[in-house]
Amino acid sequence: MDPLSDLLTLMKPAGYGFRGIDAGGDWALAFAAADGVLCFAIETGSCWLQLASAPAPLRLAAGDVVLLSSGGEVELYSHQAAPRRDAAAFLSGVPPGEVAVLNGGGDCRGIGGFFGLQGWHAASLLAAVPAVVHVRSASSKTALRAGVQRLMDELRTPRPGSDLIASHLAQALLVEALRAHLESGEGSQGWLAALGMPTLRRALSAMHADVARRWTLRDLAAVAGMSRSSFAAHFERVTGDTPIAYLTRWRMVLAADRLTGSSRALADIAASVGYESESAFGAAFKRVMDSSPRRYRAAAAPAPTARSGRQDAAKVRQS
């Protein structure tokens, strides 16, 4: 897969929920801090969006689509002085895909939703995504609104296969929004910023396509079409990591996913991410993940029953 697909897959987008909002008069909805990504698409009218971490609110107008990845508290309102209403309690009053009406509606209509993330390292991977992704391109906004509307239809009127289609649509919306952000050239950081630059994207794509290869700085610079020194400096300036440090971290994130998502032997996982020696892999894993591979796997295992707990304890003593 390409780097963006790889990284979003490891975030493991899972839960999602979308409902319409039709508000009138002076109103305000308060969204509590939560893991995952919030999404708002404004169809008609306008409102203000305020993040707890931002110094000033953001004006949202008809056609705007925003993704919020900070996980902090968020307010959506027509007037700053309007009494706040708990958004979760208000929106849960209608089924997914339906429209919740506030103060009789009529002034501002849109869609609000969230994407839950289950990946163990979703937070660190998401750190490269700006707290607010504000989609401004007309073509991107049209595509996103169409996707959100299709998702709403599947949620509102479930048919055979709707759960699977809705899950794919929710993930596609994340990809479309991040694509639109990359194409806008607006600020981002880390791996996401690197994906917006053709030279660095080529190097990242090569690393992700063959993670077990013994990459050297010279190899990666050649893929990027840059001199070794220019590539190294540019990569570190954009991502905050040296190319080899990024590759090592990505290998360990992949290994962590394989440790928690399969029963593969440690030697097999080590080889799959480019380590012939299990001890060298273990040292690299502990340096990056602050845990040995065995301890990491054990910590991620589901809580055992009384019987299986005794069996697992015996295995731990033997390892």
Buried (B, 14 or more C-beta within 10 A) or exposed (E): EEBBEBBBEBBBBBEBBBBBBBBBBBBBBBBEEBEBBBBBBBBEBBBBBBBEEBEEBBEBEBBBBBBBBBBBBBBBBBEEEBEEBEBEEBBEEBEBBBBBBBBEBEBBBBBBBBBBBEBBBBEEBBBBBBEBBBBEBEEBBEBBBEBBBBBBBBBBEBEEEBEEBBBEBBBBBBBBBBBBBBEBEBEBBBBBBBBBBEBBBBBBBBBBEEBBEEBEBEBBBBBBEBEBEEBBEBBBEBBBBBBBBBBBBBBBBBBBBBBBEEEBEBEEBBBBBBBEEBEEBBEBBBEBBEBBBBBBBBEEEEEEEEEEEEEBEEEEEEE
